[in-house]
């Protein structure tokens, strides 16, 4: 077996400080195994606040960023890597920060012609006091991923969710509230600016929450999605447009909803560092178009190298 990364030292960042730490550990371990099989010398780093010092001591050739969520996916770690002049995978500082902020990214995507849900940001105490829009609607943190802290307020609900004002709430003072779009949960991975496929997600839980995304058997992934070709084409085009509008690089995953009764398609958000776990959508879509997991990881590293150190703020 050829080892295209023989002689290369790759630092894999995983774990981190966010609520998505456990998922990141699984993603990072899978990517580290793939990189080792490709011949790389791998340093697996459970990323903490001493990351700059750790990387300065290790002096890797390239960094594979397998972090998810706050700090690892929102431009902060990307800024550290830029300062250290280290090539790294996925999007740069600006695109990472923009995509992580749901309100700002929706504005940018809408301006580019991407169909997004309505709604807006509300103070969490205001949102917990009374309905800010007629149910059904969705309440979510403005800067979290993996469906952490997401609530669906059903039609006829007497009151908004009170969890958003509980002492345990750690997701900021503002929440994003947007109309609930019934219908199919869809996802599209984009690799090097090109959409790969459309996956239909059938959650075993009430909606596509954290457990459905990462639990064993938590959801069924149907690829290609059971939608008309015209809707498939709209999904692919919308994901590519969103990826470009936000200035993303490498691999992203767009999450969409399709109301097949009203023929309404909206893009909910773009994930700049999609999961790389055994149940993750992006690797499944890559495999569907003939790109194995190892080849996908190799391409991501080569893409980082192509940009060189200090890959820019996009």
N, C-alpha and C positions, 0 to 999 in steps of 0.2 A: 504494500500500500504506500502510495506517495505521501510524503509529509511536507506539504507546502509551507508550513510555518516552522519548520526545523530551524533552530538557531534564533528564534524570535522569543522575546520575553514579554508576555502579556499579563497585565494586572487586571483581574476581574473584580469589580466592585459589586458587593452584594450586602444584603442585610440593611444597614443604615438605621436611620432614626425615625422613620415614618410609621404610620399605622399599617403600611403594606410590607413591613419588614419580613414577615414569615414567607410571603410569596416571593419576595426578592431573593431570599436564601435558596429557594428551590430553583428559581430561574438561573441564579448565578452558578449553582452546582451543576446544572445541566450544561450550561455554556462552557464551564471549566472543563468538564469531561470531553466535550467536543473539541475544544482547543488542544487538549493534551493528545487526543487521537490524531490531530492534524500536525503533531510534532512540536507544538509550542511548549516553552517552559512557562508554567502558569503560577502566578502568585494570587491566591484567593484572599481578598481583603474584606473583612467585615467593617465597612466604612464608618468611622466615627469622626469626631471633631479634630482629631489629630491626622486627618487624611493627608494633608499637604506634607507633613513631616514624614509620614510612612512612605509616600510615593517618592519623595526626595531621596530617601535612603535606598529604596528598591531600584530606582531608575529603570523602569520598564520601557520597552520600545513603543508600546501602545496600550491604551486602557480600554477594556470592554466594560461599559457601564451597564450593569444589570440591576441598578437600583430602581425602585418604583416609589412614586409619591413625593411628598414634601422633602425638600432639601436635595434629593437625588435626581429628581425629574423636573424641577422648576427653575433651573438655571443656576442654582447655587453651586453645586458640584461642578457644573460645566465651567463656571467662572474660575474655580480653583484649577481645573485642568488647563484652561487657557493661560492662566498666570504661570503655570509650570511648563508651558510650551509642549504639552504632551498630546499626541493625536488620540482621539477618543471616538467611540461609536455614537450613533444616534444624532439628534439635533443639537444645535448650538445654544448659546446663552439666551438670545432673544426669543427664538422659536419655542424653546422649552418653557420659558417664563410665560409667554403669551398663551400657549396651549393649555397650561395648567390653570390659568385664570379663566373660568368659564364665561364670565360676563364679557371680558375684553375679547376673548377669542371668538365668541358669537358675533360681536360687532364687526370684527375684521372679516369673518367668513361671510356674513350677510352682505357686506359691502362688495365682496367679490362675486356674489351671485349664488352662494350656497343657501339652500333652504334650511332654516333653523327654527326651533320652537320660539314662541314669544316669551313673555315673562320678564323678570328682572331681579335685581338684588333688593333684599329687605333685611332690616334689623331683625335678629332672631327673636327678640322679645315682642316686637310688633307682630311678627309672623305667628307667634304662639298665642297671641291674645285673641285674634279672630281671623277668619278667612280673608286673605288679601285678594283672592280671586275665587270665582265659583268652582267648587270641586267638580270633576276630579283634577288634581294637580300633583306635581312632584316637588318635594323639598329636598335640597341637597347642599352640601358644603360647596363653596365657590372654588375651592382649590384642593380637592381630594380626588383619588381615583379608586378603582376596584369596587365601586358602589358602596364605599364606606360612608355611613351616616346618611343614607338615602331613605326617604319615606314617601310612600304613595298615599295621598289623601283621597279616599274613594268618594264617589258621588253619594250625596246624602250624609256624609260624615258630620257629626255635631260640632266637632272642634278640631283645630289643627294639632299636629303632634307636639306633645309636651316635652319629649326627649331633647328637643333643641334648646331648652332652657334649663336642663338638668345640670347639676354640678359637674357631672362626668363629661359634658360636651367640651371638646377641645379643638373644634374646627373653625374658630373665628366668630366674629360678631355679626357677620352678614351671611345670609343664606340665599342661594339661587332658587327661585320659585318659578316654575314654568308649567304650562298646560300639559296634562297627561295625554299622550298620543297613543291610542289603542292600536293593536295590531301586532305585526311581526317584529321581533328583535333581530337586527341584521348587523353584520360586521364586514368591513373590507380592509384588508391589509394593503399598504402601498410600499413598494420596494423600488428604490431609485426613481421615484416619481411615477411609477407604473402600478396601477391597481392590479391585484392578483386574481381575486375571486370574491364572490359574495357568499357568506355563511349565514344560514338561518339558525338561530339559537332557540332551542326549546327548553326553558328552565324547568326543573322538577320542583322548584320552590315557587312561591307566589309571583316573584319577578326575578330578573337576572341580577341577583344580589351577590354578595361576597361568597356565600356558600355555593351558589349555583356556578359561579365562575371558577372556583378553585377546589371545591370538594369533590371527592371521588364520586362520579356518577351524578354530579349536581346538575348537569344539563346535557342535552343532546345537541351535537353540532351536525347540521345537515348541509353538506357541500356537494354540489352547488345548491343554493337556496331554491326552494320551491316557489319561484316567482316568475312572472312573464319576462321574456327576454328584454322587452322595452324597459321594465323596472330594473332589471339587472344592469342594463347599460346606464341608466340614470344613477344607480348606486356607485358604479365604478367611476363615472365621470365626476360625481360629487366628491368622492373621497380624494381623487387626484387634485381637484380644484382646491379643496380645503388644505391638503398637504402643501400645495404651492403657495396658497394665500398666507399661511402662517410662517412660511419660510423654512419648512422642515427638511431634514436630510435623512438618509438611511432608510430605516423601516419605521412606519407608523401604522396605527390601526384606527379606523374611524368607526364609531358606533352610530347606527341609524335605527329609525323606527319607520315602519310602513303600514299605514292604515289601508288595507286592501279593499275596504268597502267604499271609503271616500277618495281613494287613490291619492293619499297624502304621504309624501316621503320627506322626512326631516333628518338632518345630521345632528346628533346630540353633542358629540365632542370628538376630538382627535387625541389619541394617546401617543405621545412621542417616544415612549419606551414600553411597547407592549410586552405582555408576559411571554416568557420563554420557558414555561413549565410544560410537563407532558400533556396537559389539557388545554394549552394555549392556542388561540386562534391563528395568530400569524404563522407559526411553524406548520400548522395544519394546512393553511392555504398555500404556503410555499411548496409543501409536499404534493399538494393537489396539482400544481403546475410543473412538477418534476424537479423541484429543488429540495434536496434532502436537508435534514437538520444541520449536519456537518457543513454542507455547502453554503447554507444560509449564514451560519456563524462565520465561516471563512470570508464570505462576501462582505459581511459587516465590518470585519477587521480590515480587509483590503480597502473598503470605502473610507475608513478612518485614515489609513495610511495615505490615500490619494489626496486627502486634504492637508496632510502634514500636521506638524505642531501648530498650536494656536490657530485652530481651524476657522476662526471668524465668529461673528456674533449671531449668525443666522441659525 
